[in-house]
Amino acid sequence: MNRRERRRAEAVSRAAPQSGRNADVARHYHDAVQSLKAGRLDESEIAHRRVLSLVPEHPPSLHHLGLIAFQRRDLEGAVDFIRQSVTAKPDYHEAWLNLAIILGELSRSKEAIEACRECLALQPGNANGHAILGNLLRVANNDAEAMTAYLNALNLKPNQPLVLARLGELHFKSNDIESATAYCNRALALDPELNEAKTLDLRLSTMLGLTGTRIAEIEAQSDSTQERARKFDHLATYLRENRRFEEAADLGRRAIVANPGVADYHFNLALSYEGLGYRHDALASYQSGLAIDPNRAEGYACVGMLLSSMNMHAGAVQALEHAIKLDPKLANAYYSLAIVQKQRENYDEARAAFQKCLECAPDAIVNRFEFINLRRLICDWDGVDEEERVCLEIFRTRNVSIAPFQLIALRASPADQLKAAQSYTRTFDVPPSSRFTSYRSRLGAGQRIRVGFVSCDFFEHATAMLFAEVLERLDRSRFEIFGYCHSPEDNSATRQRLLRSFEHLKKIGTMRNRDVAQSIHDDAIDILVDLKGYTRDARSEIFAYRAAPIQVNYLGYPGTMGAGFIDYLIADAMVAPMGAQEFYTEQIVHLPHSYQPNDRQRLISDAPMSRADFGLPEDAFVFCSFNNSYKLNATMFDVWMPLLQKVPGSVLWLLVPNTTCAENLRREAEARGVDPSRLVFAKRMPIAEHLARHRFADLFLDALPCNAHTTTTDALWAGLPVLTCLGDTFAGRVAASLLSAIELPELITTNLADYSDLALELAQNKTKLGAIRQKLAANRESAPLFDPARYTRNLERSFEMMLDIKRAGDAPRPFTVIETEATDIAPSPIKIPAE
């Protein structure tokens, strides 16, 4: 007898009731089972607990108490009871199988699969057990083993339509269309109404180009116009869910012609129009649906989000509030209202809407992440760290789609950010049949290399201010530059400067994504650069069409896009080491020094100003952190507040979006024993004046887990030293990259204890801090960070190397640009302000 067999024998022995109690145990157990069968859960629980009072490790009663907890949706309690049951009786195969099912519902896939395998080790002929194992493996994306499990189930019991349909789905996923069709047909023969088989049949038909055949079948086989409309709508829904919006819209119109009085058909057509980018047509369809069913709260909620996407925010709020009036429990309406109010910078109203949203749907993980983001934006930190931890744990165990930018300022790992990006990509990916696979591009052979830049940040925006001079300096004898702009018209000098820098400029704001991709393809672009990534108002779908043979993620988004259609990420050795390639779907390209470009033409105002103008004490040491407020957090305050206590009279100068945020930060300071008046709040102002006011600060304190990015550059350009701590992700390593490029590595720390010690030392040692300021002033004129000519040459070389790889017929691969020479630059006419 081996160790496992002995353990089972001992457990069964322990579970055996004493003979004198057999009658009472049997009677209570019989009552419990009968009550459970009759659905009388409370009575069954009482009887089972009587059994346990006599035999504390009675396996069937523990198992049944788990089933009762499961029916009450206490899944964790169910797991606890059933685990006790199988501990007492390890060969209890029914309990192992139910444990697997419940763990599966909890998205604890690994444990669920292990439990199911325990059941099958005890009962290998259990067809249902093999089918459940297949389901668990399929959810865990272990398709090969899932297929084996389903085949085992069918060998034991051949006529299982659901198993046949799911096996067909896996073959479809692996592009084995012949097998998928065979299994699908077998499933439908057994159960013609099985939804999974019908959906697979639709997918196979549409993939094989048989949509027209389906339409003809619907026309011929429908017994009424109502049935015809219903079938058209069903097929349209499938096509829309697979992003085949043109076909979906056509079928949606057919459904409405057949039966115009059904509101759902109009709403579904509106969704297809939204997918196509036909916003006004979508709005008209929603209005038609609401004319039929004026009390449809979901319809008004959809109208609200559509109006928001059209920048009609007042109308969006009105529509969403009406949706809530119709259905005060509609969580999605509260969520959308919160998002709109946040975009309008009405943060108090956004917070109230998020709270109502979570009252209606407390487990909605996407909504919870969005609320965390809002609370970080207004520095409402009470309990938010724990909520962030819980949400990240849930995210790691579930297949959910979270906007990747939500994780940038959270304590998310590189693996978390990759998972978020990959799942988010699926929300806008396009069918393979819609992607370009051949190109007019000549890859620079016999002509200039055509590079296209796509962005909505060609205005007074951080990306534009960094990139302007490099864009101007790109060598027009070797590169032909195209701009695809969907930026707001702010009439700024920055915007006019950028637009003049493009040889070819196309304003794509009103164009559909598919049409933009076609235009880019027609322009025979060699390298298409996404300057947005997953930041606000990005149009990543344009890139999903594969409009150019080489597509690049650059500058706008500090992380991976998780997209198979983006070939390269332009980075550097600090922000994205080659050893981190596993966390990027793009191939990493290292530029020398830093990935971030800079513009030496940025003006610093020479208008008269003083510390008093900004509410700063004249003789105090001024710590400064002009980071966006969402990058601040309780951990950083735990470091910063003791600094204020140890440096008499010092203040912390912060940039906040509103008074709510300022009050929250004052409260956090007071909670740490610091007089709230030692926090000084700055307001937003024109960039030249903003740069100039840096002269009144002594030391910029960076944040983790998300660093200052352009804000670090602002400080360094204005002559203000920046102290940073190296993080784990791209976003947490940017300031270190910039400090390395300006040759100030002494301001980079690797843990918060050293960061705090160095901050205190610099605040107390004016000589050391003064020497760093002098070094910064000198390096600004000579170090690589503010050398746009040198940077431009390296960027150009990265583009050429991408083309070299493509011309050789090789797949994209990581590489490093090696700098072969330096570039002398003329001294800047801009003088660093005096201290």
N, C-alpha and C positions, 0 to 999 in steps of 0.2 A: 504493500500500500504506500503510494507516494504522499508527499506532504499535503498536497491539495486534497487528496481523497481523505486523509486523516482529518483535515480541518472540517470537511463536510460532514464526516461521520460524527465528530465531536459536536458540531453545531446541531445536527439533527437530534443527537442524544440530549443535549441541553434543552431542546424545544419540546421533548416528549413530556406530556402531562403526567402527574402522579396519578396512579390508578384510582385513588379515592376521590379524585376530582373529575374523573372522566364524564360522569353523568351531567354535572353542572356545566362543565365546559361545552359539552355537546349541545345541551339545551340552549345556552346563551348564543353559541355560534350559529345554531339553526335559526334562532330568532333574528340574529343580525343579518344573515344571508337573505332571509325572506323579506325583511324590511328594505334591504338594499335593492332587491329585485323589484319591489313595489315603488321604489323611488322615495321612501321615507328615510331620508339621510340622517336626520337627528336621532330617530329611534335605532337605526342600524349602528350609529356611532356609540350610543349608550350601551347597546348589547355587546359590541366588540370590546369596549373598555371593561365590561364585566369579565369577559374572557381573559383579558390581559391582567386583571386583578388577581386571577387565579394562576395564569401561565404568562408571565410577563414577556416572554419571547415567542409567543404563539405566531408563527409565520403567516397563516392565512388572515388572521385578524389584523396584523400589521399591514399586510398587503391591501386588505379591503379599506382600512382607514386611509391609506394612501389614495385609493380610488375615490373615496368620499371627498378628500381634500382636493383632488383633481377636479371633481364635478363642481366644487365650490370655487374653482379657479385659484386655489391656494397651491400653486405649482411647487413652490419651494417646500411647503409642508408635505406635499405628496411625495416628493423625492426623499425626504427624511424618513417617512414611514416605510416606504418600499425598500430603501437601503437597509433599514433595520430588519425587514423581512428576509432579504436575501443573505444578510449576515447570519441570521439564525438558521436559515435553510438555504445553503448555497446552490442546491440543485433545483431550486424553485423556478422552473423555466418561464411560467406565466408571469411571475413577478419581474423577472429580468426583462421580458418583452415590454411590459407596461412601463417599467422604468425607462427603457429606451425611448418609448413614445413621448413620455413627459419631458425627458431631458431634451428631446428634439424640439418640443414646443418652446423650451427655454433657450433655444439656440446654442445649447452646449453640445455641439456636434460630436466632438471627440469622445466625451463621456457616453453620449447616446449610442454611438457606434460600438464602443467597447461593451456596453450592456447588451446590445442586440447580439453581438458575437458570443457572449456568455450564454444567451438563450439557445443559439443555434449549435453551440458545442454540446449542449445537453439534449437538444432535439433537432438533429440535422434534417429531419424530414418535414419540418414545419414550413409549408409554402408561404404562409402569411409572414412568418419571421424573415424569410429571404426577401419578400417584397418590401417589408418595412426597412430592412437593411439597405436595399436599393434606394429607397426614398431618402434615407439619411445620408448616404454617400453622394447622391445627386445634389442635395442641398449643400454638401461640403465641397462641391465641384470636383469630386473624385469620380469622373465619368467612367473610366475603365472598370473600376471595381463595382460601380453601380450596375453597369451592363451585366457583369458576371452574376451579381446577386439576382437581378431580374430574370436572367436565363435559368438560374437554379430554381427560382419560384415557378417558372413556366414548365420546367421539366417535371416538377412535382404536381403541378395543376395547370394544364395548358390553357384553359379557357378563362383567363383573367383579363378582361378588356382594359382596365386601368393600367395594369402592368404592361400590356402590349403597347398601349399608347405612349407610356413613358419611355419604354425601350425604343420605340420609334422616334421619339423626341431626341433622345441621346444620339441616335444614328444620324438624325437630321443635323444636329449640332456638329457632328464630326464630318458632315458633308457626304455621308453615305446615303444618297437619296434613294437608291434602289431598296435597301433594307428598310429605311424609314417608311417608304410607301407600302411595303409588304406588311410591316407590323401595324401601320395605321389602318390598312384595309381589313386586317384580321380583327382589330378592335372594333371598327364600325360594324362589321358583320355580326358581332356578338351584342353590341349595344349602339344602335344608330344615333342615340341621343346623348352619348357621352361627350361632354363639352371639350375635354382635353383632346379626344380623338378628332372632333370636328374642327377644333382650332388648328391642330397639326395638318389636317386635310387642307384647310385654307392656306396654310403656310406653304405646303407643297405645291398646291395649284398656282399660287401667285408667284412662287419662286420659278416655276417652270413656264411662266408666261401665260398661264391659263385663266387670267382674270376675265378676259372676254368670254371664255367658255363658261365660267361661273355665272356671268351676267345672263348669258343665253339660257342656262339651266334655270336660273331664278325666274326669268320671264316665262319660260315654258311650263315650269312645274308648279308655280304658285297658283293656289285655288282662288285667291282674292287679292285685291289691291293692298289690303292690310298686310297679308302675308308677304307679298312682294316687297312692300316698304320695309317690313321688319327684317327680311333677309338682306336687302340692300344695306340697311343701317348696320347690321351685324358684320357684313363684309367690310364696310367702310371703317368701322371701329377697329377691326383687325389691321387694316392697312394703315390707319392713322397711328396706331400703337407701334407700328414698324416704320414710322416716319415716311410713308409713301403718301404724302399729303395730296398730290395732284389726283391720284386715283381715288383716294378717300373722299375728296371734295366732289368728284364726279358722281360717285355712288351716293353720297349724301344728298346731292341735288335730285338724283333719281328717286330716293326714298321720299323726299318731300313732294315731288310731283305725284307719286303714287298715293300718298296720304299726307296732305299738307297740314292736317289739324293736330299733329303730335308734336308737342313742344320739344321733346328730347331730340327729334331729328334735326330741328333748327339749332339747338345747342351743340350737337355733335358736328354739324356742318361748320359752326363758328369755330370749333376747336381745330378743324382741318384748315380753315382759312388762317387762323393764327399761326399754324405750323408753316404755312406758305408765306407768311409775312403780310397777308392782306388784312390789315387791321380794321380798315373801315368796313370791308365786307363782313368781317367777323362781328363787328359791332352791330351791323344791320341784322345779321342772323340771330344774335342774342336778343335784339329788340323784337324780332318776329316771334321768337320762342316765348318771350315774356308777355307779348300781347295775347298769346294763347293761354299761358299759365302765369298770371301776374303775381302769384304768391310763391313763386319758386325762389327761395332764398339763395340756393346754389347758383342760379342764373345771375342774380345781382352781384354775388361775390365774384363770379367770372368777369362780369362787366367792370367791376372795380379794378381788378388787376390789369385788365386790358387797357383801361383809361390811364392807369399809372404808367404802363409801358409807352403810352402815347404822350407822356408828360402832362396829362390833364389831371393833376393831382387833386384839385378841389372836387371835380366830378367823381374821381375814384373814391374819395372819402365819403361822399354823399351816397354812392351806390353801395359801398360796404356797410355803412351805418344802416341803410335800408334793409340789407340782407340780415343784419343782426336783429333788427326790429321784427322781421318775419320769423326768424329762428334764433332766439337768444342762446341756443346751445351750439350754434354752428362754429366749431373751432376754427375752421379754415378762414372764415370771414374775419374773425378777430386777428388771426395770424397775418392775413393780408393787410388789414388795417394797421397793424403794428409796423409792418414793413414800410408802408406808405408814409406813416407819420415819422418814422425814423429817417427816411429819405428827405423829408421836409424839415428835418432837424427839430421836430416837435417831440423831444425825448420823453417828457412826462406823459404825454398822451400815448406814445408808443409803449411805454412801460405798463400803463394801465391796460392796454389792449393785449399785450403779451400775458399779463396775469390772468385775464379772462380766458384767453386761449388755453392756457394750461389748466385752468379750472375745468374746462370742457374736455380736454384731452391731456391728462397729466402724464401719460407715457409717450407722447409724441416726441421722439428724440430730435427730429429736425427742429421743431419749435423750441425745444429746450436749448439747443446750441445757439439758435438765433437770439434767444433771451439772454444767454450768457454774454454774447457779443455786445448786446445793448447795455447790459449792466457794466461791462468793462469799459464801454465808451463813456458812461457817465460816472465811472469810478464808484459804483455801488457794490462794494466787495463783501458785504455781510453774507457768509455762507456760500459765496460763489466758487471758491476754490474746491470745496467738497462737491458741489454740483458739477463742476467741470470734471473732477476725478470720476464721479459716477457715470457721467455721460460718455466719457472716453472709454470706460470699461465696457459699457453697453455697445458703443460703436465698434469696439474690437471684436465683439462676439456676434454681431448681426450684419446682415447684408442691407445696409441703409446708404442712401445717397446724401451726403452732406456737402454743401458748397465748400470747396477746399480752403478758400480764404478764411473761413470761420476758424480754422485750426492754426493759422499763422501765429497768433498771439497767445495761444494756449500752450500748456505743457504737453504738447503732442510730439511724438517721436517722428523721425524721418519715415518709419514704416507706416505710421498713422497717416501722414500727409500723402504718401504714395497711394494707400488704400482709398482715401477720400477722393483723390484726383482720378483714379481709375474708375471708381463707381460713378463719379459725376460726369465723366466723359460719355457714359452711356446715355445720358439725358439729352444729348444733342448730336450723337453720332448719326451718320446717314447710311442708308443701305449700300452694300458694295456696288450694286448696279448703278448708283447715282454718282460714284466717285470717278474722277478722271484717272485713266490708266495710261494714256499716251499724251505726248506733249509736243508742241511746236518749238519749244525751247531748244536752242543749239548749245546750251551749257557753256556759253562764252566762246565757242569755236568760231573764229573768223569775225567776231563782233564783240562789242562790250558785254560784260556780264550784267544781266538785268536783275536788279534787286528791288523788291517791292516791300514797303513798310505799311502795315495795317494798324490803325490806332484811332481812338477817339480822344486822345490826349494832345492833339496838336493845337494847344491853346495855353493859357497861363497855368500850367500844370507841372508837377515835379519832373515827370518824364521828359517833357519838352525842354525844360530849363537845363537838364543834364545833357541832352542829346543834340541841342541846336548846333553847336559849333562843329561837332563831329560830322553831322549831316552835311554841313556846308563844305567840309574839308574832303569828303569822299572824292577820290580821283576820278573826274569825269572823262578822262581819256581811257580808263579801264572799266568804269562802272556807269551804267545807265540807271538812274534812280527814279522809281515810281512811288507815289504816295496814294494810299487809299484811306480817305479821311471820313470819319463819321463823328467829328468833334463839334461842340457847340461854337457858335459864332460869337466870340467875346470881344472882337475888334481890338485885341491887345497887340502890342508891338511884337510879343513873342510869337503869336499866331502868324502874323504877317511875315515874320522872318522865316519861320518854318515852311510856310507854304511856298515862299519864293525859292526855297532850297531844292524843291522837287522839279526835275525836268518835266515830269508828267504827273499831273494831279487829278485825281478823280474823287469827287465828293459822293460818298456812297450811303449817306444817312438815310435816304428814302428807298434805297434799293433792297430787294430781297437778298438773303444770304446766297441762295443758289445763283442769282443773277450776278452778284459780285464775284463769286467764284468763276463763273463763266467769263466775265470781263478780264479777270486776272489771267485765266488760261489763254484767252485770246491775245493778251499782251505778251505772251510767251515769256513769262517771268521765270528766271532760273532759280532764284532763292527768294522765298516769301518769308518775311519776318513778322512775327506776332509781338507787338510792343505792349500788349495788354495782359496776356495770360488769363488768369481767373480773377481779374479785378473788375470793378464796377463798369457796367455797360460794354463788357467784352462781347465780341461776336465770334466765338471760337468755332461755330458751325461752318464759317467760311473755310476754315482750314480742314474741317472734316471732309470736305469734297475733294481734297488733294489737288488743289488748283495749280500747284507748282511741284516740280520734281524734288525740290529740297525745301523743307519748311523748318523754321527755327523759332525757338522760345528765347526771347531776349529782353532784358532790362525791366519790363513792367511787373513781372510776377516772380517773387523770390522762392521758387520751388519747382517741382516737377508738375507738368500738366497731365501726366499719366495717360497720354494719348498716343496710340500707335501711328497717328498721322503727323506727329511732330518728330523730326529726325534728330535735332541737336538742341542743346541748351548751352548758351554762351555764359561761361562762369569763370572762376579762377581757382587756384589751388587752395585758397582759404575758405571760400563759401561752399564749394562742392568738391572736396578731395576725390581723386580717382578711386580711392578705396570705398567711396560711398555710391559708386555707380549702381549698385543693386537697388537703391532707393529712387532711381530716376529711369523713366522709360526712354527719355531722350539720351543720346550719346553726349557725354560731357565734353565740352571744348574749353580748354584753359587758355585764357589770355594772360600775358605777362602782367604782373603787378595787381591789377584789379579789373573786375568785369565792368565796373561802373565808369561811364564816360563823364567828362566835365567840360564846362564852358568857361573860358577865361574872360569872356566879355560880360559876365554878370556884374552889374553895377552895385556898388555899396553907397548908399546915400551919404552925402556930406552935410546934410541939413543939421543945424544946431539942435542938440538934444542933450539931456542930462539924466542921471539916475533918478532924480526927483520926478522927471516926466513919467517914469514907469513905476513909481511908488517904491523905489529901492532905497534903502539907507545909504547914505553917502560913504560911510567908512566900513560897511559890513563886508564880510566875505560872501560872495553870491555864488551859490551852487545853482546850476541851471539845467533844466531838462525840457526842451521844447518838443519832445516826442508827442505824437498823437496820443490822446488820453487813453485809448484802448490798450496801449502798450504799457501803461502804468499798472501796478498791481501791489497787493499787500506785501509780497516778499520784498520788493524793491523798497517799499516804505519802511519795512523792518530794518533795512540797511541805512536808508537815508535819514530817518528821524534821529537815530543815535549820533549821526554826524553833526546834526544841528545842535544837539545837546553838548557835544564835545568841543564845538567851535563857537565860542561865545559871540553872540550878536549876529551869527550867520543867518542867511535866509535861503529858501529854495524857491526859484523862479520857474513857474510852470505855465504852459499854454493849455487852456481848457476851452471846451466848446460852449458852455453855458453856466449859469449860476448854480444849477443843480449839481453839476460836477464839482464846482468850486466848494460848495457847502459839504459835499460828501468827503472831499479831501481834507477840509478843515476838521471835520469830525474824526477822520482817521488819524490826523496829527495829534489831536487832543487825546485820543484813546491811547496814544503812545507816549503821553507825558510831555508833548511839545505844544507851546503856545500857538494856536492857529494863525495868529498874526504874523508868524515867521514864514508863512507861505504867501508868496506874492504871485498874482495871476496876470498873465499877459493876454492881450487881445490880438486877434489877427490884424495884420496891416500889410500894405504893399511890400513886395519882396525886397526892394532896395532899402526901405526903412527897417524891415525885419532883420536883414543882414547887419545893418548898422548898429542896431541895439545890442548885438552880441558883445560889443566892446565893454558893456557894463557888467558882464558876468565874468567870473574868475575861472570856473571849471564846469564843463558840461558833463553831467552824469548820464550815461547810457543805461538802457533797460534790458532785461531778459524776461521771457524767452525770445522776444522780438526786438531787435536793435533799432536804433535810429538809422535810416538809410540816407535819403536825400538830406535829412535833418543833420546828420553827421557832416556831410559835405558842406552844408551851409555854415556850420560852426567853424570848420577848418578853414574854409575860404575867408571867413571873417576874422580869423586869427585866434579863435577860442579853442584851447585844448579839450579833447574829448577823452574821457575815461570809459573803457568798455570791459565787459566780461564775455569771454568766448562761449557761445552756446553750441547746441547739438545740430541745429538745422540751418539751412541756407539763411533764413531770416534772422537767425541768432548769431551770425558770423560776419555780417556785412560791415559793421563798424571796424572789426579787426582787419578786414580786407583793405578798407580805406586808410586806416592808420599805418598798415604795412606799406601801402603805396606812397604815403607821404613820409615814410621812414621814421615813424614814431612808435616802434614796437614796445617801448617802455610803458606805453599807456594801455597795453592789452594785458588783461589778467585772465586766469583760467578758472577761478572760483570766487564766490562772493566774499569770502573772508579776506582774500588778498585784495579784492576790489575795494572793500571797506577800508582796509589798512592803508592802501595807497591814496585813496581819496582824503583820508585824515592827514596823512603825511604831507600831501600837496597843499592842503588848506593851512597847515601849520608851518610850512617851510616855504616862505615867499621866494627865497633864493632858488630853490629847486624848481618851483613852478615858473618863475621868471625865465630860467634857462630853457625850459621846455617851450615857453611862448616864443622866445627868440629863435629857437631851432625851427619851430613851426613857421615863423615868418620867413626864414631863409629857405626852408624846404619848399615852401609854396612856389618859389621861383625856379626850383631846380628838380624837385622829385617828380616821379612819373604821374602822380595823381592828377595834377593840374597841367598836364602836357597833352593837349588834345591832338596835336600833330602826330606825336608818337603813338598815342592811343589809336588814332585813325588808321595808321599804317598796320598796326597789329590786327585791328578788326578786319581790314581789307584782306590781310593774309589768311585770316580764319575763313572768310568766304571763298577764297581761292582754293584752300585745302579741301573744303567741302566739295567743291566742283571737281577737284583732282580725283577724289575718291569715287565720285559718281561716274566720271568719264572712264575710270578703270573698270567699271562694272561691278564694283564692290559695294557691299552693304555699308550704311553709315557706321562709323566706329569712333571711339573716343580719341582725341588727340590734343597735343599741346602746341601752341604757337610759340616758336622760339624767336626771341628778339635778336636780330643780328647787328643792329646799330642803334645809336641814340640819336635823338633829334634836338638840335639847339633851338631854343625859342627866345624870342625877344622878351625883355623884362615887361611885366604887365604895367600898363599905365595906371592901374588901380592901386592905391596905396592902402595898406592895412591901417585901420584906425588906431590911434594911440590908446593906451590903456586908460 
